Amino acid sequence: MTPARITVVIQPRGGSIKSLPHQVRIGRHASTEELYDALAQASGLSIYRLRITKESDCTLVPNSNESTIEEAGIKDMDVVTVKDLGPQISWRAVYIAEYLGPIFIPWLFMFPLRSYLCSNYDTDTKPSSLQLLLCALLTVHFVKREYESIFVHQFSNATMPARKIVQNSGYYCVMTCNMAYWYVQPDAAAATEVINPWLLFAGLSLFAFGELANLNTHLVLRDLRRPGTTERGVPLGFGFGVVTCPNYFFEIIAWMGIYLVSGLSWSILIFIIIGSVQMAIWAKKKERRYRQEFGDRYKFKRFVMLPGIV
């Protein structure tokens, strides 16, 4: 007769963990979350700092209340390894922090810092209407991102390494400072009062469409998750029939709109290129994950982010 409870052998990985037990007794039908809970209580560490893997095949034991010990393939006297991931911070907190600086940077460069940034120019430092519009577009974009971070996004993982908040926030602040510095200059293309109507209207149209379509995609992704779980449904809807990640596609469209309004500022183009490369990497990983997760229920995509390109 198969015992109702089994013994799991515990070994630390990548360094010792204080008070980590050598063994734990747990029910075969207990959730894997209970195993994480037991080890977190014994070690005094947050449950989110721990990563448990089976020693036999190095597969991850999920921290889930919907997956049982038996379903995870853990048998009596099996060995699992436990790694301390270090200090953690919630994904939502990182998102909120990384977009906070870019909300204020365009305004700081346009007004309080403008006289210092333009001190080498023998000219009136009053910003043009196009520069003011660019400042507004950047602010609107990052305010929207902040709104989505607080009220829309749901995350598969609760936390990430705490050091990411410095890395991510630093990236967005540096890139926003670079964009703002160059378009506030008196000799920038946006400093002119002679506005190219084609660039302006095309840019504003792309920006409005990209931002609204991007928001719609995030709402679709949010509604794919069952309340209280991280389980996803197959993503369907506007844009999903063309690429894996239409949110990235629409994000690029919105930024191309800002690029056109700026009068083709090279600093904004650099931001678009760097961001596009990173998003393409994420999109390819997501396509592979969708194929593994949904199998035949998922319609494979040839292009993950930009139709006909990547």
N, C-alpha and C positions, 0 to 999 in steps of 0.2 A: 504493500500500500504506500502510495506517495505521501511523504510527510507534508503537513499543512505549512510548517515553518522550515526554513532552511538557514544554513550558516553561510555567510558571505565573508570571504577573507579580504582584508583591506590592506593595501600597500600605498605609501605616499609616492608621488611622482614629481621629479624636479625639485626635490628639497623636502626636508622633514616638516611635518605639520604637528604642532603641539597638541597633545591630548587626543590625537587620532587613534581610535581603537583598532586593535588587530583583527577583530572579528565583530560582526553584528548578526543577530538573529532577526529574521524578518519573514513575514508570510509570503508564500509564493504568489498569492493574488493581491498582495499589497501594491500600491502604486509606486513607481520609481521615485516620485516626489517624496514619499515617506523615507526612502533610503537617503536621499539628499538631506531631508530634515533631521534624521538621526545623526548623520555625520556632522551636520552644521552645529547641532546642539552640543555634541561631544567635543568638537574642536573649538567652539566659541566663535566661529567664523560665520559670516553671512552665507546663506544658502546660494547666493548668486556668485560667490567667489570660488565655488567648488566646481570642478569638472571631473566627472566619473566616467571611466572607460573600462571595458572588459580587457583584461590582459591577454586573453587568448587570441583575439583578432583586432584589438585596438579600436573597436567600434564604440561610439559615444552612447552612454546610457542617458536617455533624455530625462530632463527634470520636468516631469509631466504627471498630472493626476489622472490622465486617461490611459497611460501605459503601465502595465503591470510588470512585476519582476520576472514573471514567467515569460511574458511577451518579449521582454528585453533579452531573453536567452540566458538568463543567469540561473545556474543550477546550484545544488548543495555543494559547498566547499569550493565554488568557483572563486577566482581571484579578480578583484577589481582594483584599479589604480585611481588615486585621488590627487588632483593637482590644485594648488592654490593659485587662482588667477590674479591675485592682488586686489588692491582697492578698486571698487566698481562704482559706476555712476549710471543713472538711468539714461536710456536713449533719449527720452523726451527732454531731460534737462540739458543734454548736449546740444540737441537741435535748437532749443530755446536760446541757449547761450551763444551759439555760433552765428545766429542771425541778428542778435541784438545790436552788436557793433555796427554792422552794415546799414541798419536803419538810421543811425545818427551820423555816420561818417560823411555821406554826401552833403548834408546840411552844414556840418562843421566846416568842411572845405569850401563850401559855397559862400558862407557868411562870416563866422568869427575868424577863420584862418585865411580868408581870401586876400586881404591886404598884405599879409606876410608872404604868401605864395606868389603874389604878383608884384612884389616890391622891385624887381629888376626891370619892370616894364614902365616906360614913361607914358602912361596912358590912364584913362579913367578905369577904375576897377569895378564899375558897376556891371553885374552879370547881364548877359543877353537873355532874351526870352527863351531861346533854345537851350541855354545852359540851365535856366530855371526849370524848364520842362524835363531835361535829363535828370536833374536832381529829384524831381517829383516821381519820375518813372522808377528810378532805383529804389526810392523810399517805398513806393507802392509795392514793388516786387518783394522786398524783404519783409514788409508788414504782412503781406499775404502768406509768405512762408512761415512767419511767426504764428499767425492765426492757425495755419494747418498743423504746425507742431503742437499747439496747445489743444485744439479742438477736433482735428480730423485724423491725424496719423495714429495707426495702431502698430505695435512692434512685436515681431516674433520673439525676440529676446528682450528680457526686462532691462538688462544692464550691458555696459561695455566698460573696458578699462578706463579708469578715471583720467589717465594721461591724455585720452582722446579729446577731452574738452579744450585743452591747450592747443593741440595740433589742429583740430577743426576750426576753432575760433580764430586762431592765428592765420590760417589760410584765408578765410573769408575777409578778415580785417585788412590783411596785406593787399589782397587783390582789389578790394573796394577802394582802399587808399590810392592804389595805383591808377585806377580808373578815374577817381575824383580829381586827383592831382592834375592829370593831363587835360581833362575837359574843362576845368575852371580857368585855364591859362588864357590870357587875352589874345594869343595867336592860335588858339585851338579852332578847329573847323566849326565847333558849336558856338564860338564867340560872335559869329557874324549875325547881323540883323537881316541879311539878304537870304531868306530861307528857301531852300529847294523844295517846292511843294510836293514833288514826286517822292523824294526821300522821306519827307515828313509824314505824308498821309499813308504811304506804304508801311513805314515804320510803326506808326500808331495802330494801324490795322493789324499788323502781325503781332504786336505786343498785346493788344486786347484779346485777339483770338487765342494766342498761345497761353496767356494767363488763365482765361476762362476754361479752355480745354484741359489744361493741366490740373486745375482745381477739380473739374469733373472726373478726371481719371483717378485722382486721390480719393474722391468720394466713392467711386466704384470699388476701388481696392479696400477701402474701409468696410464697405457693406458686404464684402466677400467673407469676412470673419464672423463666426458665430459669437454672440455675446458671451464674454467671460472665458473665451478660449483663444488659442493662436491658430486654430485650424482654418485653412483657407478653402474657398471654392475656386473653380476654374475661372480665371479672369475673362470676362466678355464685355462687349460694349464698344463705344466709339473709340476707334484707333486700335483696339486690341486685335482686330482681324488682320491688321497690316503689319504691326511690329509687336515684339514682346513687351516693350516698355514704352507705351505712348506718352507717359508722363515725361520721360526724358526727351522724346521727340518734340512735344509741345513746349518744353522748357527752352530748347534751342530756338524754336520759332520765336518765342517771346524775346529772347536775347538778341536775335537777328533784328527784331524790330527796334530795340534800343540802339543797336549798332547803326542802323540806317538813320535814326533820328540824330545820332551824334555826329553825322557827317562822315561816317566811316572811320571812327577813332580806332587807332591801332591797339590801344590799351584794352578796349572793350573786346576787340577781336581776339586778343591773346587770352582773355578770360574765357571766351566762348570755346576756343580750341582746347585749352587745358581741361575745362569742365567736360567737354564732349568726349575726350579720350577716357577720362575717368568713368563717365557714365556708360560708355560703350563696354568697358570691362565689367561693370556691375550688371549691365543688361545681358551679356553673354553668360555670366554665372546664373542669372535668374532664369534664362532659357533652359539651361541644363537642369536646374532645380525643378522647374515646372515639369519637364519631361520625366524626371525620376518620380516626382510626387504624384502626378496625375495619370501617367501612362497613356493608355489609348483614349482617355477622356479629353486629352489636351491636343489641340491642333498645332503641330510643329510650325514654327516660324522660320523662314529663311533669313529674314532681316530682324535684328533685335532692337534697333533704335531708329535708324534713318532708312526709309524705304528706298531700295535700290542701291544702297551704299554699304551699310553695315548692320 
